[in-house]
């Protein structure tokens, strides 16, 4: 395999790299490994324009070569980042980008600094005997789900392009290979901090923390205690992010510390999925045998991960260890209240209420309990409530989702009384609820159908259909009603795989 060539086209991508200026022990410098037959599968033209890139150039021969890893554009400083991480609770002191290479950073049209990374771009010094490649199925899953999350308004990495490699990768069988171009606020993780802490490298830890403050939390630089303010900012963003996940029924599936972005974005869509029938114990990942990352465990795991981050920052929080621990505990102690405020506030809005009073929280939680006890579909129930808020006749569609419809009837009577007490106009309540309760999510069975069509028949029409629907998740789209349908059996027994 030949090395990637250097592209001399000036300003094809206007890189402005900052991470590459950190000390060399932060990463390994290397170019992507070229592929045999690059073919552009899909390009996110809207995102390209947002990044200040020319979609026409990206879709042309030079652009496709760059997106495949066959050509290094001028100004790119490709590197594989080093990091560590707790994987299912077990600490691994060195992980790193084993199949991803950061091409560099751009400043988008809104003045935001964004990473451009190739995923599936070949082996790196961190590959740990892996081939460094990605199969087409996982690439398309991340493309679809990350873009769906963006349309839902949830902080996330984005997908710029998917490119077929013309090569096969070996997993359980031979599969077509692909490369995903991923865009992120950064790819710095809790595990990145753990990498330096595990080595006792306080100088590296401080350099990393200063970089993160400058890039993601500039207000922390003005605080009396900048590193405490940094931890506080990460805690705040993660509390809000995980609340948003729960409010749309998202299950990340592998919340290892190396999969938690300090920028507060959803990152690494491996064995992810969305709830069908509501059950907080739901686990989709085939490797999560003990349910560590179950839907309802996600807030607890977020706090566990944040505690690991706090541990790495102790040398920066205070010279005295006991004082540093007290600082960290004070910040971590605020996670629960922040999460509950974001989550219960969101739940209140999902049932048409502005205020998240304790009584409203109890009302919403009682609905969830009734749903869990009656195998009610998460998305269909909340979307159905939007119509029911404006017209009680629409109750019939919602109660049909419950094994025992009288469970819904009892709750709905209390709900309507509360809406009346709040003085909510039915039409206004219904409209407000439609803005927060999606009609369409990446239904697991539809995602699997899309992947099967692409992998088995090279048919991307299901991908295009799914992407078109998911780009407008809060619109009714009656012509696309089949995309909202729950799977037979409520999705019980569905499993996802990480794809590596």
BATOR-709746 format. One record per residue (C-alpha): residue in three letters; x, y, z. Coordinates in steps of 0.001 Angstrom, whole numbers, plus 500000, padded with zeros to 6 digits. Layout:
N
SITE   code     east    north       up
SITE    ALA        X        Y        Z
...
% end
This chain:
500
SITE   code     east    north       up
SITE    UNK   500000   500000   500000
SITE    UNK   501455   503375   498999
SITE    UNK   501556   506420   501221
SITE    UNK   498995   509182   500848
SITE    UNK   500120   511891   498449
SITE    UNK   500152   515570   499322
SITE    UNK   497595   517780   497635
SITE    UNK   498923   521196   496672
SITE    UNK   495609   522895   495967
SITE    UNK   495714   526110   497983
SITE    UNK   492833   526747   500374
SITE    UNK   490894   523595   499373
SITE    UNK   490408   523223   503123
SITE    UNK   491608   526126   505236
SITE    UNK   493144   524325   508158
SITE    UNK   493952   526239   511339
SITE    UNK   495364   523575   513626
SITE    UNK   495820   524016   517371
SITE    UNK   495979   520478   518800
SITE    UNK   498898   519660   516517
SITE    UNK   500893   522423   518242
SITE    UNK   500765   520595   521584
SITE    UNK   503783   518487   522607
SITE    UNK   504505   515422   520515
SITE    UNK   503615   513019   523339
SITE    UNK   499972   513993   522833
SITE    UNK   499756   512095   519541
SITE    UNK   501490   510192   516782
SITE    UNK   501971   512004   513496
SITE    UNK   501144   509902   510447
SITE    UNK   499146   510093   507244
SITE    UNK   496092   507952   506529
SITE    UNK   496649   504682   504705
SITE    UNK   495366   504944   501105
SITE    UNK   492582   502672   499898
SITE    UNK   492251   500764   496627
SITE    UNK   489093   502191   495098
SITE    UNK   487618   505259   496811
SITE    UNK   484034   506059   495876
SITE    UNK   481967   508824   497423
SITE    UNK   478787   507371   498871
SITE    UNK   477254   510459   500417
SITE    UNK   478378   514029   501112
SITE    UNK   476693   516282   503666
SITE    UNK   476573   519396   501530
SITE    UNK   474893   521566   504159
SITE    UNK   477580   520754   506712
SITE    UNK   480289   521310   504107
SITE    UNK   479030   524828   503462
SITE    UNK   478751   525462   507222
SITE    UNK   482428   524551   507500
SITE    UNK   483321   526941   504700
SITE    UNK   484144   524087   502315
SITE    UNK   483202   523777   498662
SITE    UNK   480867   520777   498196
SITE    UNK   481750   520669   494523
SITE    UNK   485441   520269   495282
SITE    UNK   484755   517673   497966
SITE    UNK   482655   515618   495520
SITE    UNK   485337   515838   492821
SITE    UNK   488331   513532   492382
SITE    UNK   490684   515540   494611
SITE    UNK   488088   515909   497362
SITE    UNK   487134   512233   497337
SITE    UNK   490823   511302   497502
SITE    UNK   491165   513505   500583
SITE    UNK   488032   512065   502207
SITE    UNK   489320   508533   501568
SITE    UNK   492762   509225   502997
SITE    UNK   494535   508856   499667
SITE    UNK   495618   512502   499569
SITE    UNK   496722   514874   502300
SITE    UNK   495551   518407   501645
SITE    UNK   498000   521251   502126
SITE    UNK   497774   522609   505669
SITE    UNK   496634   519309   507142
SITE    UNK   498771   517947   509960
SITE    UNK   497395   514416   510293
SITE    UNK   497732   512726   513647
SITE    UNK   496355   509946   515824
SITE    UNK   495569   511190   519316
SITE    UNK   496722   509410   522452
SITE    UNK   494289   508700   525281
SITE    UNK   493508   506129   527943
SITE    UNK   490151   505085   529380
SITE    UNK   487947   502966   531566
SITE    UNK   486242   500374   529368
SITE    UNK   483296   498780   531164
SITE    UNK   484895   499918   534418
SITE    UNK   488357   498490   533691
SITE    UNK   491184   500964   533229
SITE    UNK   493395   500714   530129
SITE    UNK   496340   503132   530378
SITE    UNK   496824   503446   526630
SITE    UNK   494133   503330   523985
SITE    UNK   494305   506144   521437
SITE    UNK   493006   506545   517905
SITE    UNK   493385   503025   516588
SITE    UNK   491469   503565   513372
SITE    UNK   491036   507310   513148
SITE    UNK   493251   510170   512054
SITE    UNK   492625   513837   512756
SITE    UNK   493293   515723   509536
SITE    UNK   493184   519088   511257
SITE    UNK   490894   521892   512365
SITE    UNK   488884   524528   510542
SITE    UNK   487087   527605   511797
SITE    UNK   483546   527463   510420
SITE    UNK   481331   530258   509149
SITE    UNK   480079   530892   512698
SITE    UNK   483591   531263   514088
SITE    UNK   483578   527862   515770
SITE    UNK   486677   525680   515685
SITE    UNK   485881   522179   514378
SITE    UNK   487930   518997   514000
SITE    UNK   487868   517069   510735
SITE    UNK   488721   513428   511330
SITE    UNK   488784   510314   509172
SITE    UNK   487431   507192   510859
SITE    UNK   488486   503876   509325
SITE    UNK   491608   505428   507790
SITE    UNK   494076   502626   508537
SITE    UNK   496302   501385   511363
SITE    UNK   498080   503697   513781
SITE    UNK   500532   503084   516644
SITE    UNK   497424   502733   518871
SITE    UNK   495685   500021   516819
SITE    UNK   496526   497162   519200
SITE    UNK   496642   494528   516435
SITE    UNK   493524   495953   514755
SITE    UNK   493369   496653   511033
SITE    UNK   492471   500323   511516
SITE    UNK   489600   500021   509078
SITE    UNK   485830   500368   509345
SITE    UNK   483059   498351   507779
SITE    UNK   480359   500025   505723
SITE    UNK   477531   499181   508139
SITE    UNK   478926   500966   511216
SITE    UNK   479963   503933   509064
SITE    UNK   476429   504366   507754
SITE    UNK   474959   503844   511231
SITE    UNK   477070   506696   512600
SITE    UNK   476308   508850   509564
SITE    UNK   472564   508437   510035
SITE    UNK   472338   508537   513821
SITE    UNK   474721   511455   514363
SITE    UNK   472881   513549   511768
SITE    UNK   469542   512540   513286
SITE    UNK   470780   513669   516696
SITE    UNK   471817   517014   515223
SITE    UNK   468342   517451   513722
SITE    UNK   466839   516617   517122
SITE    UNK   468856   519484   518587
SITE    UNK   471214   517337   520673
SITE    UNK   474925   518276   520824
SITE    UNK   476763   515770   518684
SITE    UNK   479607   515074   516339
SITE    UNK   478538   515369   512721
SITE    UNK   479047   513305   509580
SITE    UNK   480541   515125   506608
SITE    UNK   480983   512198   504227
SITE    UNK   480990   508446   503759
SITE    UNK   483394   506944   501239
SITE    UNK   483581   503327   500111
SITE    UNK   487134   502003   500024
SITE    UNK   486848   499323   497353
SITE    UNK   488334   496913   499878
SITE    UNK   486970   494279   502218
SITE    UNK   487435   494153   505962
SITE    UNK   487376   490971   507989
SITE    UNK   485016   490844   510951
SITE    UNK   482828   487784   511530
SITE    UNK   482831   487646   507738
SITE    UNK   484116   489719   504817
SITE    UNK   482413   493105   504643
SITE    UNK   482756   496140   502383
SITE    UNK   484992   498809   503874
SITE    UNK   484301   502510   504250
SITE    UNK   485702   505702   505746
SITE    UNK   483617   508222   507680
SITE    UNK   484596   511874   507789
SITE    UNK   483595   513071   511242
SITE    UNK   483327   516670   512410
SITE    UNK   483544   517546   516114
SITE    UNK   484064   520520   518385
SITE    UNK   487110   518473   519360
SITE    UNK   488003   514852   519962
SITE    UNK   489360   515445   523479
SITE    UNK   487937   512939   525929
SITE    UNK   487927   512193   529614
SITE    UNK   490336   509454   528600
SITE    UNK   492732   512041   527188
SITE    UNK   493143   513498   530679
SITE    UNK   493494   509983   532082
SITE    UNK   496359   509283   529697
SITE    UNK   498536   511959   531292
SITE    UNK   497337   511379   534840
SITE    UNK   498225   507680   534604
SITE    UNK   501789   508670   533727
SITE    UNK   502097   511248   536460
SITE    UNK   502644   513827   533716
SITE    UNK   501353   516941   535470
SITE    UNK   502996   519206   532896
SITE    UNK   501141   517447   530078
SITE    UNK   497939   517487   532110
SITE    UNK   498223   521237   532608
SITE    UNK   498934   521830   528917
SITE    UNK   495863   519778   528010
SITE    UNK   493654   521552   530536
SITE    UNK   494823   524961   529302
SITE    UNK   494085   523913   525729
SITE    UNK   490573   522763   526660
SITE    UNK   489901   525971   528599
SITE    UNK   491000   528122   525670
SITE    UNK   489060   526070   523152
SITE    UNK   485850   525118   524961
SITE    UNK   485557   527054   528222
SITE    UNK   487184   530475   527689
SITE    UNK   485138   531919   530554
SITE    UNK   487002   529569   532921
SITE    UNK   490237   531409   532196
SITE    UNK   488802   534467   533941
SITE    UNK   487648   532529   537001
SITE    UNK   489421   532702   540335
SITE    UNK   490027   528946   540079
SITE    UNK   490271   528175   536341
SITE    UNK   490619   524394   536627
SITE    UNK   487695   524115   539013
SITE    UNK   485703   526231   536553
SITE    UNK   486766   523844   533782
SITE    UNK   485494   520829   535728
SITE    UNK   482311   522703   536545
SITE    UNK   481748   523455   532864
SITE    UNK   482226   519852   531801
SITE    UNK   479872   518645   534555
SITE    UNK   477228   521136   533467
SITE    UNK   477382   520148   529805
SITE    UNK   477339   516435   530531
SITE    UNK   474354   516735   532878
SITE    UNK   472440   518558   530154
SITE    UNK   473581   516171   527410
SITE    UNK   472549   512970   529187
SITE    UNK   469192   514523   530103
SITE    UNK   468655   515234   526409
SITE    UNK   469521   511630   525565
SITE    UNK   466902   510299   527953
SITE    UNK   464259   512706   526689
SITE    UNK   464419   511212   523174
SITE    UNK   465012   507619   524287
SITE    UNK   468632   507417   523154
SITE    UNK   470906   504654   524456
SITE    UNK   474592   505348   523813
SITE    UNK   475573   501771   524528
SITE    UNK   479246   502198   525406
SITE    UNK   479795   505099   527808
SITE    UNK   483441   504339   528469
SITE    UNK   485519   507301   529641
SITE    UNK   487284   507339   526274
SITE    UNK   483863   507884   524680
SITE    UNK   482963   510970   526734
SITE    UNK   483824   514263   525055
SITE    UNK   484885   517113   527332
SITE    UNK   483236   519467   524823
SITE    UNK   479824   518089   525775
SITE    UNK   478992   516444   522454
SITE    UNK   477674   512946   521832
SITE    UNK   480594   511019   520371
SITE    UNK   481334   507489   519152
SITE    UNK   478138   505936   517836
SITE    UNK   478999   502273   518179
SITE    UNK   476305   499999   519651
SITE    UNK   473844   502880   520011
SITE    UNK   470073   502575   519571
SITE    UNK   466757   504222   520432
SITE    UNK   464081   502880   522743
SITE    UNK   461053   501225   521209
SITE    UNK   458934   499932   524116
SITE    UNK   459879   501946   527187
SITE    UNK   461912   500104   529802
SITE    UNK   464671   501872   531760
SITE    UNK   466572   498579   531967
SITE    UNK   466930   498414   528191
SITE    UNK   470348   497316   526918
SITE    UNK   471052   496965   523211
SITE    UNK   474820   496462   523108
SITE    UNK   475793   492836   522587
SITE    UNK   478879   493299   524779
SITE    UNK   477132   494964   527741
SITE    UNK   476356   491676   529463
SITE    UNK   475607   493196   532879
SITE    UNK   473663   496254   531765
SITE    UNK   476260   498768   532892
SITE    UNK   475197   501172   530143
SITE    UNK   471452   500517   530190
SITE    UNK   469178   503427   529270
SITE    UNK   468297   504252   532875
SITE    UNK   471898   503910   534099
SITE    UNK   473259   506632   531831
SITE    UNK   473054   509508   534369
SITE    UNK   474840   507423   537004
SITE    UNK   477566   506431   534557
SITE    UNK   478003   510033   533433
SITE    UNK   478707   510995   537037
SITE    UNK   481071   508033   537441
SITE    UNK   482988   509172   534347
SITE    UNK   483073   512770   535561
SITE    UNK   484487   511550   538847
SITE    UNK   487330   509936   536912
SITE    UNK   487917   513283   535185
SITE    UNK   487958   515057   538545
SITE    UNK   490569   512593   539811
SITE    UNK   492895   513522   536971
SITE    UNK   492524   517232   537752
SITE    UNK   493395   516970   541455
SITE    UNK   497009   518146   540987
SITE    UNK   495678   521270   539258
SITE    UNK   492845   522021   541665
SITE    UNK   495025   522634   544731
SITE    UNK   498512   521935   546005
SITE    UNK   497104   520207   549089
SITE    UNK   495457   516893   548174
SITE    UNK   492670   517101   550749
SITE    UNK   491822   520596   549562
SITE    UNK   491833   519407   545941
SITE    UNK   489502   516520   546805
SITE    UNK   487131   518927   548562
SITE    UNK   487104   521169   545467
SITE    UNK   486332   518201   543197
SITE    UNK   483623   516824   545471
SITE    UNK   481938   520220   545647
SITE    UNK   481700   520376   541853
SITE    UNK   480641   516747   541420
SITE    UNK   478007   517231   544097
SITE    UNK   476204   519602   541776
SITE    UNK   475713   517051   538997
SITE    UNK   472530   515537   540406
SITE    UNK   470672   518824   540738
SITE    UNK   471756   519955   537275
SITE    UNK   470714   516695   535675
SITE    UNK   467372   516603   537488
SITE    UNK   466604   520196   536504
SITE    UNK   467365   519501   532847
SITE    UNK   465607   516140   532782
SITE    UNK   462474   517009   534746
SITE    UNK   462197   520340   532992
SITE    UNK   462316   518470   529691
SITE    UNK   459784   515887   530852
SITE    UNK   457407   518659   531919
SITE    UNK   457625   520213   528455
SITE    UNK   457012   516814   526859
SITE    UNK   453615   516666   528589
SITE    UNK   452746   520291   527860
SITE    UNK   453753   521996   531109
SITE    UNK   456144   524913   531452
SITE    UNK   456990   524509   535106
SITE    UNK   458854   521508   536475
SITE    UNK   457292   521468   539935
SITE    UNK   457729   518373   542122
SITE    UNK   454091   517521   541359
SITE    UNK   454721   517812   537614
SITE    UNK   457799   515615   537927
SITE    UNK   455722   513022   539766
SITE    UNK   453026   513206   537085
SITE    UNK   455555   512640   534303
SITE    UNK   457290   509826   536180
SITE    UNK   453954   508122   536776
SITE    UNK   453410   508148   533016
SITE    UNK   456789   506498   532500
SITE    UNK   455943   503849   535091
SITE    UNK   452650   503121   533339
SITE    UNK   454474   502909   530003
SITE    UNK   457059   500510   531420
SITE    UNK   454381   498323   532931
SITE    UNK   452405   498219   529676
SITE    UNK   455112   497953   527016
SITE    UNK   454127   501298   525526
SITE    UNK   456325   502686   522775
SITE    UNK   458350   505669   524034
SITE    UNK   458264   507902   520956
SITE    UNK   454728   507056   519845
SITE    UNK   453302   507663   523312
SITE    UNK   454740   511146   523698
SITE    UNK   453959   512110   520114
SITE    UNK   450426   510805   520557
SITE    UNK   450015   513014   523608
SITE    UNK   450584   516049   521380
SITE    UNK   447353   515328   519530
SITE    UNK   445558   514300   522723
SITE    UNK   446406   517632   524352
SITE    UNK   444418   519419   521671
SITE    UNK   441644   516876   521228
SITE    UNK   440591   514230   523800
SITE    UNK   439322   512097   520921
SITE    UNK   442966   511424   520099
SITE    UNK   443282   509493   523366
SITE    UNK   442245   506351   521528
SITE    UNK   445510   506158   519570
SITE    UNK   447577   506570   522743
SITE    UNK   445649   504135   524915
SITE    UNK   446025   501493   522200
SITE    UNK   449767   501557   522862
SITE    UNK   449218   500208   526400
SITE    UNK   448657   496525   527179
SITE    UNK   446108   497701   529749
SITE    UNK   444563   500880   528285
SITE    UNK   442950   501768   531621
SITE    UNK   446446   502549   532940
SITE    UNK   446590   505372   530456
SITE    UNK   443033   506476   531187
SITE    UNK   443774   506960   534884
SITE    UNK   446889   508968   534140
SITE    UNK   445259   511051   531383
SITE    UNK   442528   512243   533752
SITE    UNK   445170   513616   536141
SITE    UNK   447115   515136   533232
SITE    UNK   444162   517037   531843
SITE    UNK   443319   518363   535263
SITE    UNK   446896   519627   535625
SITE    UNK   446832   521266   532180
SITE    UNK   443591   523028   533135
SITE    UNK   445073   524193   536433
SITE    UNK   448075   525579   534554
SITE    UNK   445740   527511   532262
SITE    UNK   447237   525990   529132
SITE    UNK   445323   526614   525934
SITE    UNK   444896   523134   524380
SITE    UNK   446046   524207   520916
SITE    UNK   449071   526035   522312
SITE    UNK   449987   523080   524522
SITE    UNK   449759   520716   521557
SITE    UNK   451979   522944   519413
SITE    UNK   454575   523309   522174
SITE    UNK   454617   519547   522704
SITE    UNK   455171   518880   519000
SITE    UNK   458313   520996   519187
SITE    UNK   459904   518698   521807
SITE    UNK   458383   515279   521055
SITE    UNK   459765   513956   517764
SITE    UNK   457537   512080   515386
SITE    UNK   460570   510390   513853
SITE    UNK   463713   508876   515349
SITE    UNK   466202   506469   513744
SITE    UNK   464053   503436   514401
SITE    UNK   466381   500509   514948
SITE    UNK   464678   498253   512436
SITE    UNK   464759   500968   509764
SITE    UNK   468463   501561   510381
SITE    UNK   469110   497837   510022
SITE    UNK   467101   497724   506780
SITE    UNK   469161   500624   505446
SITE    UNK   472437   498937   506364
SITE    UNK   471396   495603   504850
SITE    UNK   470421   497264   501578
SITE    UNK   473759   499078   501346
SITE    UNK   475947   496141   502386
SITE    UNK   474146   493350   500570
SITE    UNK   472887   495114   497422
SITE    UNK   474877   498369   497201
SITE    UNK   471490   500076   497362
SITE    UNK   471609   503519   498993
SITE    UNK   467997   504482   498287
SITE    UNK   466896   503439   501824
SITE    UNK   469693   505638   503227
SITE    UNK   468423   508639   501286
SITE    UNK   464830   508003   502329
SITE    UNK   465761   507660   505980
SITE    UNK   467960   510763   505964
SITE    UNK   465235   512860   504339
SITE    UNK   462710   511898   507021
SITE    UNK   465109   512286   509935
SITE    UNK   466141   515763   508822
SITE    UNK   462655   516958   509909
SITE    UNK   461987   514893   513053
SITE    UNK   459364   517219   514544
SITE    UNK   457210   517481   511405
SITE    UNK   454237   515147   511006
SITE    UNK   455120   513934   507449
SITE    UNK   452041   511717   506983
SITE    UNK   453454   510509   503674
SITE    UNK   456340   508958   505629
SITE    UNK   454267   507412   508413
SITE    UNK   455903   504002   507990
SITE    UNK   459175   505416   509330
SITE    UNK   457437   506153   512629
SITE    UNK   456025   502660   513075
SITE    UNK   457272   500548   515952
SITE    UNK   458789   497154   515139
SITE    UNK   456882   493952   515728
SITE    UNK   457199   492847   519327
SITE    UNK   458304   496262   520542
SITE    UNK   461913   495645   519553
SITE    UNK   462467   493099   522318
SITE    UNK   465671   491135   521740
SITE    UNK   467257   493683   519386
SITE    UNK   471047   493810   519689
SITE    UNK   473701   496123   518317
SITE    UNK   477420   495581   517761
SITE    UNK   480299   498042   518062
SITE    UNK   481606   497364   514565
SITE    UNK   485308   497323   515380
% end
